[in-house]
Amino acid sequence: MNKILVVDDDNDIRLLLNRFLTKNGYNVVCVSKGEDAMAYLKQNSPDLILCDYRLEDMNGKEFITKIKVIYPDVLIIIITGYSDVKDAVEVMRLGAFDYITKPLYPDEILLNIKKALTQKVNSQVYPQKNVISSLNTKPIENDKEQYIVGDSTEYATIIKQINLVAPTNYSVIIYGESGSGKEVIARQIHYNSKRATKPFIAIDCGALSKELAGSELFGHEKGAFTGALNQKTGNLEIANGGTVFLDEISNLSYDIQISLLRTVQERKIRRVGGIKDIELDIRIIVASNEKLWEAARAGKFREDLYHRFNEFSIDVPSLRERKSDIMIFARHFLNLTNKELGKNIKGFQTDVEDILINYVWYGNLRELKNVIKRATLLSEGDLIEAKSLPFEINNFHKLQFEIPEIPIHTTNENQDSNIESLENKLKKANIDLNYEIILEALKQSNFNKSKAAKLLNVDRKTLYNKMNQYKEFNNDN
């Protein structure tokens, strides 16, 4: 028996809907306020919500925004007066299934409820397996990969944005550093859209050569250029009906940007060497580690193409900006690696958690995943120990050594000389410590300077400068 939650501050309508829906075989629960509905949803999972647009404590927009964070897959039908139809349509963009206008007609109510529940069963609206919840840190499985969400405020904002934009057909720009999970977010937008059963095609624009970019994106006809021995279908055409993700979009050449602009404007492509247009129905999501408006102002990216893509944007903060997420992802990667390696490591020692949380994660989630995989492989006990972590992470706090500010109590006569002497000692201590770390890195790399520099996350020139600084300082002193 399907369960329906009715949310309406009009007691007569609640009674009417309760009797009518119960008579037609539904399990009905009624509440009068949005907050009461929120409290109910924390403990229960109705199949559908019937909600009046105007409640005592919130309107339909506020209600659906809050509900979709908790239950992105729940079906919501809004009850509204004719004067609120425009707002009801806006609420549908936020994720409502449909709206019913007053006065209420029994047949119309039943028809809409049956249509919604039938589509839910057929997984045509917000498939359950692809749901994202900012309150659930367990992995979400789909056909492609597992997705896990953090519990930081920053990540909760991203989840809300995904839930908001996924049901639409908007183009989206995702900004974020390398390894921050831009493609995973793009996939979740796709899996939570009405295109979920259609292809998701990810293209790394940074890996496309200038000569072959047109062929990879648009395809080519036989004989279009030297080496074109057969007809080739481009990735945009392969994605027809689904979603295309263009990573590092700013790397595309200006000529390809012009061709892409035509695709975005007209939803048509023409294969390289072709004479016939091919109709396309695709959603385009792009990603960049630099702001596209800045690239446009610098003449590196077409401004008109930027505006076509910029219907919605998501900023992905770096992992170091959301420290509360680090251990959530670390445990997730540990679980995955345990399965992969057939191990049963239960967690991390306390000092390891401190090290992971305080490291800056230049490579974001990609770097964290690789570190956990390596540490899991090396660990022999029940918990991951610090010795299993890479050298540069285990010694990061030493590499970030700073000269402390020490109060100096002296007379005015010898204050300057004492300050100079103390600064000199601290400088020497800092240089000695850096050299000790460099020496350890050299030992671990069998005194290969290139490998040592890589361990320390610096280039060879910086490594040589640090070594020369040590020699010069000790020669002078």
C-alpha positions in Angstrom: 0.0 0.0 0.0 1.5 3.3 -1.1 2.0 5.9 1.7 1.0 9.5 1.0 1.9 12.5 3.2 -0.6 15.4 3.0 0.7 18.8 4.1 -2.0 21.5 4.3 -2.9 24.1 6.9 -6.6 23.9 6.0 -8.2 21.4 8.3 -11.2 20.8 6.0 -8.9 19.9 3.0 -6.8 17.6 5.2 -10.0 15.7 6.3 -11.3 15.6 2.8 -8.1 14.2 1.3 -7.6 11.8 4.1 -11.0 10.2 3.6 -10.9 10.2 -0.2 -7.4 8.8 -0.5 -7.9 6.2 2.2 -11.1 5.1 0.5 -9.0 4.6 -2.7 -6.5 2.3 -1.0 -3.7 4.6 0.1 -2.1 4.9 3.5 -2.5 8.6 4.4 -0.8 10.7 7.0 -1.7 14.4 7.4 0.2 17.4 9.0 -0.5 21.1 9.0 3.0 22.6 8.8 6.1 22.3 6.8 8.2 21.8 9.9 5.9 18.9 11.0 6.4 17.4 7.6 10.2 17.7 7.9 10.1 16.0 11.4 7.9 13.2 9.9 10.3 12.6 7.0 13.2 12.1 9.3 11.6 8.9 10.6 9.4 7.8 7.6 9.6 7.4 3.9 6.3 8.3 2.1 6.0 7.4 -1.6 4.4 10.8 -2.4 3.7 14.2 -0.8 0.7 16.3 -1.5 1.5 19.8 -0.3 -0.3 23.1 -0.4 1.8 25.9 -1.8 1.0 28.3 1.0 1.6 27.0 4.5 1.7 28.8 7.8 5.4 28.5 8.3 6.8 28.4 4.7 5.9 28.5 1.0 6.2 25.8 -1.6 9.7 26.9 -2.7 11.1 26.8 0.8 9.4 23.5 1.5 10.6 21.7 -1.6 14.1 23.0 -1.2 14.3 21.6 2.3 12.6 18.3 1.4 14.9 17.6 -1.6 18.0 17.8 0.6 16.6 15.0 2.8 14.8 12.9 0.1 15.8 14.0 -3.4 13.8 11.1 -4.8 10.4 11.7 -3.1 7.6 12.7 -5.4 5.9 16.0 -4.6 2.7 17.3 -6.0 1.9 20.9 -5.2 -1.7 22.1 -4.5 -2.1 25.7 -5.6 -4.6 28.5 -6.4 -4.7 29.9 -9.9 -2.9 33.1 -8.6 0.1 30.9 -7.6 0.5 28.9 -10.8 3.6 30.8 -11.9 5.2 30.0 -8.6 4.1 26.4 -8.9 5.9 26.1 -12.2 9.0 27.5 -10.6 8.6 24.9 -7.8 8.5 22.2 -10.5 11.9 23.4 -11.7 13.1 22.9 -8.2 12.1 19.2 -8.3 8.3 18.9 -7.8 6.6 16.3 -10.0 3.5 18.3 -10.8 0.9 20.7 -9.5 -2.9 20.7 -9.1 -4.9 23.8 -9.1 -7.9 24.5 -6.8 -10.8 23.8 -6.7 -9.8 20.1 -6.3 -11.4 17.5 -8.4 -11.2 13.9 -7.2 -10.6 12.3 -10.6 -7.7 14.8 -11.3 -6.1 14.1 -7.9 -6.2 10.3 -8.5 -4.9 10.7 -12.1 -1.9 12.7 -11.0 -1.1 10.4 -8.0 -1.3 7.3 -10.2 0.8 8.9 -12.9 3.5 9.9 -10.4 3.6 6.5 -8.7 3.7 4.7 -12.0 6.6 6.7 -13.2 8.4 6.1 -9.9 8.0 2.4 -10.3 9.4 2.6 -13.8 12.3 4.6 -12.6 11.5 7.4 -15.1 11.8 10.1 -12.5 14.8 10.5 -10.2 16.0 6.8 -10.0 16.3 5.7 -6.4 19.8 4.3 -6.9 21.1 7.6 -8.0 19.8 9.7 -5.1 22.1 12.0 -3.3 21.6 13.1 0.3 23.7 15.5 2.2 22.6 13.8 5.4 23.9 10.4 4.3 27.6 9.7 4.0 27.2 6.2 2.7 28.3 5.5 -0.9 25.6 5.9 -3.5 25.9 3.2 -6.2 25.1 3.5 -9.9 26.1 1.8 -13.0 29.4 3.7 -13.3 30.9 4.2 -9.9 30.3 4.8 -6.2 29.7 8.3 -5.0 30.1 9.5 -1.5 29.2 12.9 0.0 30.9 14.8 2.8 29.2 16.5 5.7 30.9 19.9 5.5 28.8 23.0 4.9 30.6 23.5 1.6 29.8 20.1 0.4 26.2 20.3 1.6 25.9 23.4 -0.7 27.2 21.4 -3.6 24.6 18.6 -3.0 21.8 21.2 -2.9 23.0 22.7 -6.2 23.2 19.2 -7.8 19.6 18.4 -6.7 18.5 21.8 -7.9 20.0 21.8 -11.4 19.8 18.1 -12.2 16.1 18.0 -13.2 16.6 20.9 -15.6 18.2 20.9 -19.0 20.6 23.8 -18.1 24.2 23.8 -19.2 26.5 23.8 -16.2 30.1 25.0 -15.5 31.9 23.2 -12.7 34.9 25.1 -11.3 37.5 23.3 -9.2 41.1 22.3 -8.8 42.5 19.1 -10.4 41.4 16.0 -8.6 38.5 17.7 -6.7 35.8 15.5 -8.2 34.4 17.6 -11.0 33.6 14.7 -13.2 31.9 12.8 -10.4 29.7 15.8 -9.8 28.9 16.0 -13.5 27.9 12.3 -13.5 25.6 12.8 -10.5 23.9 15.6 -12.3 23.3 13.3 -15.2 22.2 10.3 -13.1 19.7 12.5 -11.3 18.2 13.9 -14.5 15.6 12.7 -17.0 18.5 11.7 -19.2 19.8 9.1 -16.7 19.1 6.1 -19.0 21.0 7.8 -21.9 24.8 8.0 -22.4 27.1 10.0 -20.3 30.2 10.8 -22.3 33.2 12.5 -20.6 35.9 14.1 -22.8 39.2 15.5 -21.5 39.7 18.5 -23.7 43.3 18.9 -22.4 44.1 15.5 -23.9 42.8 16.4 -27.4 45.4 17.5 -29.9 44.5 20.5 -32.0 44.6 18.3 -35.2 42.2 15.6 -33.9 39.9 17.6 -31.6 37.4 18.2 -34.4 37.3 14.5 -35.3 36.9 13.3 -31.7 34.1 15.8 -30.9 32.2 15.9 -34.2 33.4 12.8 -36.1 34.6 12.7 -39.7 33.7 11.2 -43.1 35.8 8.7 -44.9 38.6 10.6 -46.8 38.1 13.8 -44.9 41.8 14.1 -44.3 44.9 11.9 -44.6 44.4 8.8 -42.6 40.6 9.0 -42.5 40.1 5.5 -43.9 36.6 5.1 -42.5 33.7 7.1 -41.3 33.9 8.0 -37.6 31.1 8.9 -35.2 32.1 11.8 -32.9 31.6 11.8 -29.1 28.9 14.4 -29.3 26.8 12.2 -31.6 27.4 9.1 -29.5 26.0 11.1 -26.5 22.8 12.0 -28.3 19.9 12.0 -25.9 22.3 12.1 -22.9 25.0 14.3 -21.4 28.4 15.4 -22.6 31.0 16.4 -20.0 33.8 18.6 -21.4 36.6 18.7 -18.9 39.2 21.5 -19.0 37.1 23.2 -21.7 39.5 26.2 -21.9 42.1 24.0 -23.6 40.1 23.8 -26.8 41.5 25.7 -29.7 39.7 28.8 -30.9 38.6 27.1 -34.2 37.0 24.2 -32.3 35.3 26.7 -29.9 33.6 28.3 -33.0 32.3 24.9 -34.1 31.2 24.1 -30.6 29.3 27.4 -30.4 27.3 26.4 -33.4 26.5 23.1 -31.7 25.3 24.8 -28.6 23.2 27.3 -30.4 21.6 25.1 -33.0 21.9 21.7 -31.5 23.4 20.4 -34.7 26.8 19.1 -35.8 28.5 18.4 -39.0 31.2 15.8 -39.3 34.6 16.9 -40.5 34.4 16.6 -44.3 30.7 16.1 -44.2 27.9 18.1 -46.0 24.9 17.0 -43.9 23.8 18.4 -40.5 23.0 15.9 -37.7 20.4 16.9 -35.2 21.5 16.6 -31.5 19.6 16.5 -28.2 22.4 16.7 -25.6 23.0 18.4 -22.3 26.4 20.0 -22.0 28.3 20.2 -18.7 31.8 21.7 -18.8 34.6 22.0 -16.2 37.6 24.2 -15.7 40.3 24.9 -13.1 40.4 28.5 -14.2 37.5 31.0 -14.3 36.2 31.1 -17.8 35.2 34.7 -17.7 38.8 35.6 -16.9 39.9 33.4 -19.8 37.4 35.2 -22.0 38.7 38.7 -21.0 42.2 37.5 -21.7 41.1 36.5 -25.2 41.8 32.7 -24.5 38.1 31.7 -24.6 35.2 32.9 -26.6 33.0 35.1 -24.5 29.8 34.1 -26.4 30.5 30.5 -25.8 31.1 31.2 -22.1 27.7 32.9 -21.8 26.1 29.9 -23.5 27.5 27.5 -20.9 27.0 29.8 -17.9 23.3 29.0 -17.3 24.4 27.5 -13.9 27.7 27.1 -12.2 29.1 25.1 -9.3 32.3 25.9 -7.4 34.0 22.9 -5.9 36.2 23.9 -2.9 39.5 22.2 -2.5 39.8 19.4 0.0 42.0 21.5 2.3 39.0 24.0 2.5 36.7 21.3 3.9 38.8 19.4 6.5 35.7 17.8 8.1 35.3 15.8 4.9 38.8 14.4 4.8 38.3 11.4 7.1 34.9 10.6 5.5 36.6 10.2 2.1 39.6 8.5 3.7 37.4 5.8 5.3 35.5 5.4 2.0 38.7 4.8 0.1 39.9 2.5 2.8 36.8 0.4 2.4 37.2 0.2 -1.4 40.8 -0.7 -1.1 40.1 -3.4 1.5 37.7 -5.0 -1.0 40.2 -4.7 -3.8 43.1 -6.2 -1.8 41.1 -8.7 0.2 42.2 -7.0 3.5 40.3 -6.0 6.6 42.0 -2.9 8.0 39.6 -1.3 10.4 40.7 2.3 10.4 43.5 4.8 11.2 45.6 5.5 14.2 44.9 8.8 15.9 48.2 10.4 14.8 47.5 9.3 11.2 44.1 11.0 11.3 45.8 14.2 12.5 48.4 14.0 9.7 45.7 13.5 7.0 43.5 16.3 8.3 46.4 18.8 8.5 48.0 18.0 5.1 47.1 20.4 2.3 46.1 17.8 -0.4 47.5 19.5 -3.5 45.9 16.8 -5.6 42.6 16.8 -3.7 40.5 13.6 -3.7 42.6 11.9 -6.4 45.8 12.4 -4.2 43.9 11.2 -1.0 42.7 8.1 -2.8 46.2 7.2 -4.0 47.7 7.7 -0.6 45.1 5.5 1.1 45.5 2.8 -1.5 49.3 2.8 -0.9 49.0 2.9 2.9 46.4 0.0 2.9 48.8 -2.1 0.8 51.7 -1.4 3.1 49.8 -1.8 6.4 50.1 -5.1 8.3 48.0 -4.5 11.4 44.4 -3.6 12.1 45.0 0.2 11.8 47.0 2.2 9.3 50.1 3.6 10.9 52.1 6.8 10.1 55.0 4.7 8.7 52.7 3.6 5.9 52.1 7.1 4.6 54.3 8.7 1.9 57.4 10.6 3.2 56.2 14.1 2.1 52.8 13.7 3.9 54.4 12.2 7.1 56.9 15.0 7.3 54.6 17.8 6.1 54.6 19.6 9.4 58.4 19.7 9.4 58.4 21.1 5.8 56.1 23.9 7.0 58.5 24.9 9.8 58.2 28.6 10.6 60.4 30.8 12.7 58.5 31.4 16.0 58.0 34.9 17.5 59.8 34.8 20.8 59.5 37.8 23.2 62.9 39.3 24.1 63.5 41.0 27.4 66.6 43.1 27.2 67.9 46.5 28.0 67.8 49.1 25.1 71.7 49.0 24.8 72.0 45.3 23.8 68.5 44.7 22.4 69.6 45.0 18.7 72.6 42.6 19.1 70.5 40.1 21.0 67.7 40.1 18.4 70.3 39.7 15.6 71.9 36.8 17.5 68.6 35.1 18.2 67.4 35.5 14.6 70.7 34.1 13.4 70.2 31.0 15.6 66.6 30.5 14.5 67.6 30.8 10.8 70.3 28.2 11.3 67.9 25.9 13.0 65.4 26.3 10.2 68.0 25.6 7.5 69.4 22.6 9.4 65.9 21.2 9.8 65.2 21.6 6.1 68.5 20.0 5.1 67.7 17.1 7.5 64.4 16.5 5.6 66.1 16.9 2.2 68.8 14.4 3.3 66.1 11.9 4.4 64.3 12.3 1.0 67.7 11.7 -0.8 68.2 8.5 1.1 64.7 7.3 0.3 65.3 8.0 -3.4 68.8 6.4 -3.5 70.2 10.0 -3.8 68.3 10.6 -7.1 67.7 14.3 -6.9 64.8 14.3 -9.3 63.0 11.6 -7.3 63.9 13.4 -4.0 62.4 16.7 -5.4 59.3 14.8 -6.3 59.0 13.4 -2.8 59.2 16.9 -1.4 56.8 18.4 -3.8 59.3 20.8 -5.2 61.2 21.1 -8.5 64.9 20.3 -8.9 65.9 24.0 -8.9 64.3 24.6 -5.5 66.0 21.5 -4.1 69.4 22.7 -5.3 68.7 26.2 -3.9 67.9 24.7 -0.5 71.1 22.6 -0.5 73.2 25.5 -1.6 71.6 27.7 1.1 72.7 25.2 3.7 76.3 25.1 2.4 76.6 28.9 2.1 75.1 29.5 5.6 77.4 27.0 7.3 80.5 28.3 5.4 79.7 31.8 6.6 79.2 30.7 10.2 
